[in-house]
Amino acid sequence: MFRRLFYCCVILALAGPAAAIDRVKAESNAAIAAASEQIRRDPKDANAYYNRGNAYAARGDTDRAIADYTATIRLDPAHANAYYNRGNGYSSKGDTDRAIADYTATIRLDPAYANAYYNRGNAYSNKGNTDRAIADYTEAVRLQPANANAYFNRGNAYGNKGDADRAIADYTETIRVDPTYANAYVNRGLAHEKRGDFAKARADFNATLGLTQSATRWALDKARERLSALPPPPPPPPPPPPATILVEKAGVANGDRRIALVIGNSAYENVAALPNPVRDASLVADVLRLTGFEAVTLLTNLRKDALVNALREFAARAETADWAVVYYAGHGMEVGGVNYLIPTDARIAADREIGFEAVPVDQVLNAAERARKLRLVILDACRDNPFAAQMKRTMTVASRSVSRGLAPLEPEAGTLVVYAAKDGETALDGDGINSPFATAFVKNLPTPGLEVRRLFDFVRDDVMEATGRRQKPFSYGSISGRQDFYFVAGK
């Protein structure tokens, strides 16, 4: 069921262009010659045999490498690295029992040798001794908590035992340590699929397809295969109850001209896809249309140029509107106290690139600022952001902070900004087909006579209840205290 992906620390001949192979051979031959001369001068120099063994291993001459490591151990029985590298040599030859014996000797000499536990775990797994493999992987991650491969292989071992919960937990840890570990997404997706949790399986397979630069061919092919085999996702929930239709008449009668721009970014090209934003945006757009909005523009999966153009066009229309509402679902990021929305084509390898690749939230505020009465910006953009983990910090902007979630802001008077999660915190996609925030927003929005400030109090309470208080929506800015604003007027 699960893709096995064992990593061993044995030094093998490098595959690559001929020039690179020739260079490795030349360096290895020079090292072998130097070590051989040292051995001629002093036949009892254990390190000379060890160094020559490493050079033979680099050249791919495993048998000679093993012979030299054996000579090292004969001269220096406490040489832990020689046992370890000889174990790697035996492992590469398929001699699992001798490899296990050498890794065990390594651990006896150095009980904190994390890679020896990890490689012995791989050897036990190859022999089918799953329990001993799990024990060794557990010790490896205790000694080396950032060893993504140990979490991954332990997840495989649990999966082979039928313990899906522990397998999923280990794949999740693998992804936490290395968000680009495509095989972990695939194997977690397979575990979710086996349990019948097709929504989570689909999310993991889609995330794999977003890792085109780091994913193996197997991972990409398996993700496509399983996505085509999964049952289709359930249809979106029905629109709000017919009572909201009455609001449309009230809105028109009131004379307020209401417009909205709704954006959902899911299909990110350079990081994992997000499962919910497009669905969230579609749901919000439908509800806004039913509550008296004259124009609701729904746009999805916008690259940077398209996102900037959408804001520019909305700003022009907002000049003649009474209400201007912007809803955005997708990735967002704070760098140095400045908030940005992340287009689907963003490629952010270093913090200095954020201004070229992303759109400042100030541009969103500017797009709504000309509306005469209510300017409302809703940002469901605080999801845990993979760009932040990948970004390099540059020397020239070393003082910049890159924090979780978004930074607080103070918009101009008359503008209300609502975050799905409070500044510095991340929002959840939830377990359903819509995020907890979008679900709470569309549930409360059609309530007759619910003033907009009170509306978002209700949304906050519902989200906190749905997430076990792990997510708290928050509002920033202020709107006129002399006027009440209702999406749906009271009866």
C-alpha positions in Angstrom: 0.0 0.0 0.0 2.6 2.5 1.0 5.5 3.7 -1.0 8.7 2.7 0.8 11.5 5.3 0.6 14.5 4.3 2.6 17.5 6.6 2.8 20.9 5.1 3.7 24.0 7.1 4.5 26.3 4.8 2.5 28.5 6.8 0.1 27.9 5.5 -3.4 29.3 6.6 -6.8 27.5 9.7 -7.9 25.2 9.7 -10.9 25.3 12.7 -13.1 27.1 14.2 -16.0 30.3 12.5 -17.1 32.4 15.4 -16.0 31.1 15.2 -12.5 31.7 11.4 -12.4 35.2 11.8 -13.7 35.9 14.5 -11.0 34.7 12.2 -8.2 36.8 9.3 -9.5 39.9 11.6 -9.8 39.4 12.8 -6.2 38.8 9.3 -4.9 41.9 8.0 -6.7 44.0 10.8 -5.2 42.6 10.0 -1.7 43.2 6.3 -2.2 46.8 6.9 -3.2 47.5 9.2 -0.3 45.9 6.8 2.2 47.8 3.8 0.7 51.1 5.7 1.1 50.3 6.4 4.7 49.5 2.7 5.3 52.9 1.8 3.7 54.6 4.1 6.1 52.6 3.0 9.1 50.6 -0.3 8.7 49.0 0.3 12.1 47.4 3.6 11.2 43.7 2.8 11.7 42.5 6.2 10.3 44.5 5.7 7.1 42.5 2.5 6.4 39.3 4.3 7.4 40.0 7.2 5.0 40.9 4.8 2.2 37.7 2.9 2.8 35.7 6.1 2.5 37.4 6.8 -0.8 36.7 3.4 -2.2 33.0 3.8 -1.1 32.9 7.1 -3.0 34.2 5.4 -6.1 31.6 2.6 -5.7 34.1 -0.1 -4.9 32.1 -1.5 -1.9 34.1 -4.7 -1.4 37.4 -2.9 -1.0 35.7 -0.3 1.2 34.4 -3.1 3.5 37.9 -4.6 3.7 39.4 -1.3 4.8 36.8 -0.7 7.4 37.4 -4.2 8.7 41.1 -3.4 8.9 40.3 -0.2 10.8 38.2 -2.1 13.3 40.9 -4.7 13.8 43.4 -1.9 14.7 40.9 0.2 16.6 37.9 -1.8 17.9 36.3 1.4 19.3 36.1 3.1 15.9 32.3 3.7 15.8 32.3 5.3 12.3 34.1 2.4 10.8 31.4 0.0 12.1 28.7 2.4 10.8 30.2 2.8 7.3 30.9 -0.9 7.0 27.2 -1.5 8.0 26.3 0.9 5.1 28.5 -1.2 2.8 26.9 -4.4 3.8 23.4 -2.8 3.5 24.2 -1.7 -0.1 25.1 -5.3 -0.9 21.9 -6.6 0.6 23.7 -8.4 3.4 21.1 -7.2 6.0 22.2 -9.4 8.9 25.8 -8.1 8.8 24.6 -4.5 8.4 22.4 -4.9 11.5 25.4 -6.3 13.5 27.6 -3.4 12.5 24.9 -0.8 13.3 24.4 -2.5 16.7 28.2 -2.3 17.3 28.1 1.4 16.4 25.3 2.0 18.9 27.1 0.1 21.6 30.1 2.4 21.1 28.0 5.5 20.7 24.5 5.3 22.1 23.6 8.7 20.7 24.5 7.8 17.0 21.1 8.7 15.5 21.8 7.6 12.0 22.9 4.2 13.2 19.4 3.7 14.8 17.8 5.0 11.6 19.7 2.7 9.2 19.3 -0.3 11.5 15.6 0.5 11.5 15.7 0.4 7.7 17.5 -3.0 7.8 15.0 -4.4 10.3 12.2 -3.2 8.0 13.8 -4.9 5.0 13.8 -8.1 7.0 10.1 -7.7 7.9 10.8 -7.1 11.6 8.4 -4.1 11.8 8.3 -3.7 15.6 12.1 -3.5 15.9 12.2 -1.1 13.0 9.6 1.2 14.7 11.7 1.1 17.9 14.8 2.2 16.1 13.0 5.0 14.1 11.6 6.2 17.5 15.0 6.4 19.0 16.3 8.2 15.8 13.7 10.9 16.0 14.2 11.3 19.7 17.9 12.0 19.1 17.3 13.9 15.9 13.8 15.5 15.9 14.3 17.1 12.4 14.9 13.7 10.7 12.0 13.8 8.3 13.0 10.4 6.8 12.8 8.7 10.2 9.2 10.0 10.7 8.3 8.9 7.1 9.7 5.4 7.4 8.1 4.9 10.8 4.8 6.0 9.3 5.3 3.3 6.6 6.0 0.8 9.3 2.8 1.7 11.2 0.9 1.6 8.0 2.1 -1.9 7.2 0.9 -2.9 10.7 -2.5 -1.5 9.9 -2.2 1.4 12.5 -3.5 4.2 10.2 -3.8 6.7 13.0 -0.1 6.5 13.9 0.9 6.3 10.3 -1.0 9.5 9.5 0.5 11.2 12.6 4.1 10.4 11.4 3.4 11.5 7.8 2.1 14.8 9.3 5.3 15.2 11.3 7.3 14.5 8.1 5.5 17.3 6.4 5.9 19.6 9.3 9.7 19.1 9.2 9.9 19.2 5.4 6.8 20.8 3.7 8.1 19.7 0.3 8.2 15.9 1.1 5.8 14.8 -1.7 5.9 11.1 -0.8 4.6 11.9 2.7 1.6 13.7 1.2 0.9 10.7 -1.1 1.2 8.1 1.7 -0.9 10.1 4.1 -3.5 10.5 1.3 -3.5 6.7 0.8 -4.0 6.2 4.5 -6.9 8.7 4.5 -8.4 7.0 1.4 -8.2 3.6 3.1 -10.1 5.0 6.1 -12.8 6.4 3.7 -11.8 10.1 4.4 -11.9 11.1 0.8 -11.8 14.8 1.4 -8.5 14.6 3.2 -7.2 12.1 0.7 -8.1 14.4 -2.1 -6.4 17.4 -0.4 -3.2 15.4 0.1 -3.1 14.2 -3.5 -3.7 17.8 -4.8 -1.0 19.0 -2.5 1.4 16.5 -4.1 0.6 17.9 -7.5 1.5 21.3 -6.3 5.1 20.1 -5.5 6.2 19.8 -9.1 9.8 20.8 -8.4 10.4 18.4 -5.5 8.0 15.5 -6.1 9.3 12.2 -7.5 7.7 10.8 -10.7 6.1 8.0 -8.6 4.5 10.6 -6.3 3.0 12.6 -9.1 1.8 9.6 -11.0 0.3 8.0 -7.9 -1.5 11.3 -6.9 -3.1 11.6 -10.4 -4.1 7.9 -10.3 -5.8 8.1 -7.0 -7.5 11.4 -7.7 -9.1 9.9 -10.8 -10.2 6.9 -8.7 -11.7 8.8 -5.8 -15.5 9.3 -5.7 -16.4 12.9 -6.7 -16.6 15.4 -3.8 -20.1 16.1 -2.4 -22.0 19.0 -3.9 -21.8 22.3 -2.1 -24.4 23.0 0.5 -27.7 24.5 -0.7 -28.1 28.2 -0.7 -29.4 30.0 2.4 -33.1 29.7 3.2 -35.6 31.6 1.1 -35.9 34.3 3.8 -32.8 35.9 2.3 -34.8 36.6 -0.9 -36.8 39.2 1.1 -33.6 41.0 1.7 -32.9 41.6 -1.9 -36.2 43.6 -2.1 -35.3 45.5 1.0 -31.8 46.3 -0.3 -33.2 47.6 -3.6 -35.9 49.6 -1.8 -33.3 51.2 0.5 -31.6 52.6 -2.5 -28.1 51.5 -1.5 -26.0 50.4 -4.4 -23.9 47.4 -3.1 -21.1 45.8 -5.0 -18.7 43.0 -4.0 -15.4 41.5 -5.2 -15.0 37.8 -4.1 -11.7 36.0 -4.7 -10.7 32.4 -4.0 -7.1 31.2 -4.6 -6.6 27.4 -4.3 -4.5 26.2 -7.2 -1.1 27.5 -6.2 1.6 26.7 -8.7 4.7 26.5 -6.5 3.4 25.3 -3.2 0.7 22.9 -2.1 -2.8 23.7 -3.3 -5.4 24.8 -0.8 -8.6 22.7 -0.9 -11.2 25.2 0.4 -10.7 28.8 -0.9 -12.4 28.4 -4.3 -15.4 26.6 -2.6 -15.5 29.3 0.1 -15.5 32.1 -2.4 -18.2 30.6 -4.5 -20.4 30.1 -1.4 -19.9 33.7 -0.2 -20.6 35.1 -3.7 -23.9 33.1 -3.9 -25.1 34.5 -0.5 -24.1 38.1 -1.3 -26.1 37.9 -4.5 -29.1 36.8 -2.5 -28.9 39.7 -0.1 -29.4 42.7 -2.4 -26.0 43.2 -4.0 -26.3 44.8 -7.4 -23.0 43.3 -8.7 -20.9 40.4 -7.2 -17.7 39.6 -9.1 -16.4 36.1 -8.4 -12.8 35.4 -9.5 -10.8 32.3 -8.7 -7.1 31.2 -8.9 -5.7 34.6 -9.8 -2.2 35.1 -10.9 -0.6 38.4 -9.9 -1.5 40.4 -13.0 -5.1 39.3 -12.8 -5.4 40.1 -9.1 -4.0 43.6 -9.6 -6.4 44.2 -12.5 -9.4 42.9 -10.6 -8.6 45.4 -7.8 -8.2 48.2 -10.2 -11.5 47.6 -11.9 -13.3 47.2 -8.6 -11.9 50.5 -7.4 -13.4 52.3 -10.4 -16.8 50.8 -9.8 -16.6 51.5 -6.0 -16.6 55.3 -6.7 -20.4 55.1 -7.5 -21.3 52.5 -4.9 -22.6 52.9 -1.4 -21.3 49.6 -0.2 -18.0 48.0 -1.4 -17.2 44.6 0.0 -14.1 42.5 -0.8 -13.8 38.9 0.3 -10.5 37.1 -0.2 -9.7 33.4 0.6 -6.2 32.0 0.0 -2.7 32.4 1.2 -1.6 35.6 2.9 1.7 36.6 4.5 3.2 39.3 6.8 6.7 40.5 6.2 8.2 43.3 8.2 4.8 44.4 9.5 3.3 44.6 5.9 0.5 42.3 4.9 0.3 40.7 1.4 -2.1 38.5 -0.5 -0.3 35.7 -2.4 -1.3 35.2 -6.1 -1.3 31.7 -7.4 1.8 32.2 -9.5 3.9 33.6 -6.7 7.4 32.1 -6.3 8.9 33.5 -3.1 12.3 32.0 -2.3 13.6 35.0 -0.3 12.0 37.7 1.7 13.2 40.4 -0.7 11.0 38.9 -3.4 7.7 39.5 -1.6 7.1 42.9 -3.0 7.6 41.6 -6.6 5.5 38.5 -6.2 2.6 39.4 -3.9 0.0 42.2 -3.6 0.0 44.4 -0.5 -3.3 44.5 1.5 -3.2 48.3 1.2 -4.1 47.8 -2.5 -7.2 45.9 -1.4 -8.2 48.7 1.0 -7.6 51.3 -1.7 -9.9 49.4 -4.0 -12.9 49.8 -1.6 -12.1 53.3 -0.2 -14.3 55.3 -2.6 -17.6 53.7 -1.5 -19.8 56.3 0.1 -21.1 54.4 3.2 -19.6 51.0 4.0 -16.2 49.7 3.1 -15.7 46.2 4.2 -12.7 43.9 3.6 -12.8 40.3 4.7 -9.5 38.3 4.7 -9.7 34.6 5.1 -6.0 34.6 4.3 -4.3 33.5 7.4 -3.8 29.8 6.6 -0.6 28.2 7.6 1.7 29.5 4.8 4.3 27.2 3.2 6.1 30.1 1.7 7.2 31.4 5.1 9.0 28.1 5.9 10.9 28.1 2.6 11.9 31.8 2.4 15.5 32.7 2.9 16.2 35.7 5.1 18.5 38.1 3.1 21.3 40.1 4.7 20.0 43.4 3.7 16.6 42.9 5.3 17.8 40.7 8.2 15.7 42.7 10.6 12.4 41.8 8.8 10.1 39.6 10.7 8.1 36.9 9.0 5.5 35.8 11.4 2.5 33.4 11.4 -0.7 34.9 10.1 -1.1 38.5 9.3 0.0 41.7 11.2 -2.6 44.0 12.8 -3.6 47.1 10.9 -5.4 50.4 11.3 -7.5 51.3 8.3 -8.8 54.7 7.6 -12.0 55.7 9.4 -15.1 54.3 7.7 -13.4 51.0 6.8 -13.9 47.7 8.6 -11.3 44.9 8.0 -12.1 41.4 9.3 -9.5 38.7 9.6 -10.6 35.0 9.7 -8.0 34.6 12.5 -6.5 37.3 14.8 -3.2 38.8 13.8 -0.3 36.5 14.4 -2.5 33.4 14.2 -3.4 31.0 11.5 -6.8 30.1 10.3 -8.0 26.5 9.8 -9.4 24.9 6.6 -11.5 22.6 8.8 -12.7 19.1 8.0 -15.6 20.0 5.8 -15.8 21.3 2.3 -15.7 24.9 3.6 -13.5 26.7 6.1 -15.0 27.3 9.6 -14.9 31.1 8.9 -16.7 30.9 5.6 -19.3 28.5 7.1 -20.0 30.9 10.0 -20.1 34.0 7.8 -22.7 32.6 5.3 -24.7 31.2 8.2 -25.1 34.5 10.0 -25.1 36.9 7.1 -28.8 36.3 6.0 -30.1 36.9 9.6 -32.7 39.8 9.3 -31.9 42.8 11.5 -28.4 41.7 12.4 -26.2 44.9 12.3 -22.8 44.3 10.6 -20.7 44.8 13.7 -23.0 42.4 15.6 -22.8 40.0 12.7 -19.1 39.5 13.0 -19.5 39.0 16.8 -21.7 36.1 15.9 -19.2 34.8 13.3 -16.4 35.0 15.9 -18.4 33.0 18.4 -19.4 30.3 15.9 -15.8 29.9 14.7 -14.3 29.7 18.1 -16.9 27.1 19.0 -16.3 25.1 15.8 -12.5 25.1 16.3 -12.4 24.5 20.0 -11.2 28.1 20.5 -8.1 27.5 18.3 -9.2 30.2 15.9 -10.6 33.6 16.8 -11.7 36.0 14.0 -10.9 39.6 14.7 -12.1 43.0 13.3 -10.0 46.1 12.8 -11.0 49.7 12.0 -14.3 51.5 12.5 -17.4 52.5 10.6 -19.8 55.3 11.4 -21.4 55.1 14.8 -24.3 57.2 13.6 -25.5 54.7 11.1 -26.4 51.0 11.3 -25.6 48.7 8.4 -27.6 45.5 7.7 -27.0 42.9 5.0 -30.6 42.0 5.6 -33.0 44.6 7.1 -35.2 43.6 10.0 -38.7 42.5 9.3 
